[in-house]
């Protein structure tokens, strides 16, 4: 593929920075010129995390953040009874996060969302204290969703009264923000108690949800469901939360625009009552600034997680929770999934037009795309046509006390939200389609999570007064200084907005105003997460100035340099739990970002736990002779339903892949009618093997001998072997070959599953495996291992 010059956002000088992928240099030598112009997309490379210092910092900041959790005083948030909630909440009292500063104060959904997200993610990794905290926080959240009023009233969601608008389509504001089931579920009014918003005007209480806190809280609840093993009542709660978020904060199903190529665009709103594509008048008039959008509310990893959770755990009974279209027509799970994917596409495009080459982002931008009537919610339009401005006359909008066109406390969260996307959806996050301002797909525009994060890394590499990639280079080097502590001013030089001269690159047409200073922890720490993304590309900055790709160790050194701006030596009981340093603040706004960012940098964020599937013990289901033309097969032993009559292998042993019992391996092969090795391969053309030796190979069409040997054992008893590599993705063909063995032990099978996941071949939620025979065009036969969640066939059998 031939690399194209990356298009420059408005305001950047053309040619000021060109990103050149290392593989593109080969193309420029003329070796691949015949391929013609194409957009270069780098292959997904695993994220990189910090070392021991980063782990220490993550623990310290998490502990400091948890100090803000308290049991709510009476009347602070509405309370629910155990009988109103899933069983997991029994005897778990509520907890809230006390916030302060800016628009915060009291209990705000922003802080509650952070806390539920953090504890849910930690709980899913087996942290039992995090599980208890997550449930306590979620209990308080659900009380906020239910709202104030007499017992038994409909949940208020993002409303501030009991008129029912939160639960009904067609009533103002647009979108269902709460769904009744076993207790309430949904999004909550953004601040409690409700009268805190206007103490001098009690007739104007707090109203509407905030989409950033909503997304974080729902993500946390999905992870809590995984931590609990996906009990039915908690899955039901999480599903209602996801559906409410889609309706209230994405405008599902009616509020979208259509690009010229027919692509639907759902734009994340600022909350249940305003923002995004909410019209400025008519039946669903916005309750705030018109056509306003916060790029930092964009949470692609959250949306992908909601999408995948819904697909994997959907039940027919959940259809009743889905909102209808305004005309009464039903929606579906598939339409909601498409809405989440659409919001991801929209978010990356708006971010492209809302950011600078340095990675700075505007707090608020415009997404004006009016329909012919304010009562029409869907029509053709391009929401980013005039971004960052509101409309062609260059209007502006803002909220939360943060200004338009400036990189401040709202916008600063953007880096860690995209870092989550790269960590949890590495390969998918590389795939981003960027459209022009008129709505046409533009292959020359190159932008995704890694590219955005690399822009921040470039800013640090170019303008810092030290090289964080070199271990110790950012530390002090004079007698008497504190050992192993980074001199923060050396890093701050990359983001100077107060002293002159200001650092170049921090403003552009997309972000025209300077923002908050780097010295605030809520500004600096999120930028540190950029280094979890590998820096794969060569960056030409101008004459005689080039930044080369970094290896993982350089990224890791940068991460360690960042966390070492704080001294944790006295973070002990004896030391009074002190965290010392200039960028080590422990108040609400700062510590929230310090805790979340270091958790990400330390690699504490993992994919959702796999769904547990119960499969009966292996049983003999009779002769499989003749199935798919197999010869030499005598009987098939399988996990009932998971393999069924598709198995044409000989006597086998049951092995556990994760929590799923499946049949693995064969003693006699069906390849060409002769005894052979247990062989499995994706899209193999032929197979070969010798009985008893356990050789698995991948061969080219028509070949008689194999290449790319994946596993070899000369032992007659394969179960005694240590399986070092079970899966390989061959670079030459991209094919997948797997060689399970007869009697494969549970530990070896678990190793096989572990090998599948990082290669991106399957997700962690793989529920079952099955064998089947493949008849090839040349009448050769191979075996294929298929992956997928279990579904029930009409005859009651479970199939992959």
Buried (B, 14 or more C-beta within 10 A) or exposed (E): BBBBEBBBBEBBEEEEBBBBBEBBEEBEEEEBEEEEEEBBEBEBBBBBBBBEBBBBBBBBBBBBBBEBBEEBEEEBBBBBEEEBBBEBBEEBEBBBBBBEEBBBBBBBBBBBBBBBBBBBBBBBBEBEEBBBBBBBBBBBBBBBBBBBEEEEBBBBBBBBBBEBBBBEBEBBBBBBBBBBBBBBBBBBBBBBBBBBBEEEEEEEBBBBBBBBBBBBBBBBBBBBBBBBEBEEBBBBBBBBBBBBBBBBBBBBBBBBBBBEEEBBBBBBBBBBBBBBBBBEEBBBBBBBBBBBBBBBBBBBBBBBBBBBBBBBBBEEEBEEBBBBBBEEEEBEBEBBBBBBBBBBBBBBBBBBBBBBBBBBBBBBBBBBBBBEEBEEBBBEBBBBBBBBBBBEEEBBBBBBEBBBBBBBBBBBBBBBBBBBBBBBBBEBBBEBBBBBBEBEEBEEBBBBBBBBBBBBBBBBBBBBEBBBBEBBBBBBEEEEEBEEBBBBBBBBBBBBBEEEEEBEBBBBBBBBBBBBBBBBBBBBBBBBBBBBBBBBBBBBBEEEEEBEBBEBEBBBBBBBBBBBBBBBBEBEEEEEBBBBBEBBBBBBBBBBBBBBBBBBBBBBBBBBBBBEBEBEEBEEBEEBBEBBEBBBBEBBBBBBBBBBBBBBBBBBBBBBBBBBBBBBBBBBBBBBEBBBBBBBBBBBBBBBBEBBBBBBBBBEEEEEEBEBEBBEBEEEEBBEBEBEEBBBBEEEBEBBBBBBBBBBBEEBBBBBBBBBBEEBBBBBBBBBBBBBBBEBEEEBBBBBBBBBBBEEEEEEBBBB
